[in-house]
Amino acid sequence: MPNKYLDDPEYLFALLTAIVKREGGELTISEEEIEQVTKNDLMGMYWKPKRNELILKILKTEDVIRNPMPINTDEVFEN
């Protein structure tokens, strides 16, 4: 299913830029760390409207199958 945020290169670049800025302006990721990412890795993106916060979260397959929506009703599931 397409996601208007994750399909938008400008949004993704802004998201990456915010992460790097939060880490002090530089974020180092090793080749080994990149190679450890597989197509089986799942990441959810949630929005907390009460706090105006974006949450990126690594998900477990069994949790997604059992409950695809976040338990916390303050979080809005995006992808």
Buried (B, 14 or more C-beta within 10 A) or exposed (E): EEEEEBEEEEEEEEBEEEEEEEEEEEEEEEEEEEEEEEEEEEEBBBBBEEEEEEBEEEEEEEEEEEEEEBEEEEBBEBB
